[in-house]
Amino acid sequence: MIKRDKTILYILLHLSSFSMVFSGPETAINRLDSKNVENYLAPIGTMLSTGLNSGYSSKVSSHKLLGFDITLNIANVMLPSNSKDYNFIVPDDSIHYLFPFKFPKSYVVEYEQDPLAQDWILMHIPNANTNGSDPSHFSNDGLFQDYNIEFRLPLNTLLFLSEGQSAPTIFGDSTSPLQFDFNIAGDALYNHIADGIWEEVKGTPGIGDTLWVYGDWGLIAKTSPLDSTSFRDYFAENESLRDTLQTTLEAMNINMFVPGGFGHLFGKSISLPILQASCGLPYHTEITIRALPKLNISSIGTLQYGGIGGKVDISKHINDLFTHGPIYADKLDMASYSNIFTKNIKTEDVEKALNDFRVYDLDTQELDSLNYLFLQGDTLVIKRIQKNIKKTVSKYKNLPRALITMEGDQLVSPNDISLGYYINYYKLSLGAPEIKSINSIILIQAGKKFDTSFASWLEDLGIYGGFGFESSNIDLSYTYTNTLNESNDISKSFSGKNAFRGLIGTRMKISYVDFYIDYNIGVSNTINTGFGITFK
């Protein structure tokens, strides 16, 4: 009963062309509607935001005024375990379907029990698509209505994911096509088509309304209209609508290939080079800038980014708050070392004198050597120690008081603590589609420096850590092409999943060169390594 014309065949078979091999991310993205494209691209948006928010905390303390560093970081962002697939939503794009409605004349007189009466009435009802001007226009077994009824069938009523089936993100792999299964979609389709036909014809005389039949001598009969139930009994069931739908739809081989991923191009991580420079400003603050004109990423697109931010050295402000002003050493005075000239002399007393002499930048090499021998138990050097101290104090007792530089454990806050805020922007071009994102992070950082006297070549050694609150606002622009090859420019905004991170790392400095490595724990774990040249 149902026959498809060539136009409908072409439109429905266009679904099969959806199984085209996607040559790159651009083609894949352009075939995804706005509901799915966010889930497809969200992992790469989040990972890039996470990577570009890394590398700010390798040095906790701020530079001195106009001190600066230039560093190169490599942020290796690891793929989260859940970044390779997502729950695909079959789009609600509709295809045009023309149902060939052919209603036999015999159903019009189904109410009439007398066959002769049925024949008499049918002889006075013209066949469909005729004007009744010729005897050949009347036949008892002809069609009462014969025309196409248009339907729009949404894809999400034709295709369904099987239980447990998911679609790959851009980091995923290939995928299997969605196949039409009448056992799943059949009931809903049957009801949709049957109800749609009834809505179309329920006002037609002879079907859903009374038909007045006239002959040469006037009114011959009037028909009894069908209701929706009897319509299904007479038409849908008798014409085997369900079986016809199943046969024709399955013959169409309706399927849709979900765009696959490009995990083979990425591997298990993304490595981002980050070039940045920092400069010390007044009031224990520091400004940082970073930029990259263009970078190719795994042969799928290009990345550009820039960023700016700064931090304030909280520990230095704490020390300023409690020290209030400069601290000067006491004048050199023999009374300060009275224990040294008694029989109760101890090495601690000599160490105090050594520290005082060092504040004034005096030569302490001889006294330091004598105190070492005294520490080893040699009491014969006591007189030489006393003589050295007496001579030094007498010689330099009138020196101006020296300014004491507080450092290390002498400080109220001996560890480095800082608070930073950074914002960066990136643009990822995947052919015509573009992802633009503004990312920010607030970092609370702390660090501890260690004594490096054990290695003369090692100028600085320490550990650092902290935690940060971050966000990313991602904007996507692309051209969506649906299954009917209809194109629309789409702009979509969504947020990245990076919200919090913790980190721990270590750094060392040899001459003017810093080396560091840290591990960031968040939605995408990141290993950040780098080196830089530091002055002040």
Secondary structure, DSSP 4 states (H G I P E B T S, - for coil): -----HHHHHHHHHHHHTTPPP-SHHHHHHTS-HHHHHHHHHHHHHHHHHHHT-SS-S--SPPPTT-EEEEEEEEEEEPPTTSSEE-------EEEEEEEEEEEGGGTTTT---HHHHHHHHTTSPPTT--S-SGGG--TTSEEEEEEEEEEEEGGGT--PPTT--EE-TTS---PPEE--HHHHHHHHHHHHHHHHHHHHTTSBTTTB--EEEETTEEEEEPPPP-HHHHIIIIIITTTHHHHHHHHHHHTT-EEPPP---HHHHTTEEEEEEEEEEEEETTTEEEEEEEEEEEEETTTEEEEEEEEEEEEEHHHHHHHHHH-S-EEPPPP-GGGGGGGGSTT--HHHHHHHHHHHHHTT---HHHHHHHHHHHTT-GGGHHHHHHHHHHHHHHHTTSPPPEE---GGGSSS-SEEEEEEEEEEEEEE-SS-EEEEEEEEEEEEEEEE---TT-TT--EEEEEEEEEEEEEEEEEEEEEE-TT--EEEEEEEEE-S--EEEEEEEEEEETTEEEEEEEEESSS-EEEEEEEEEE-
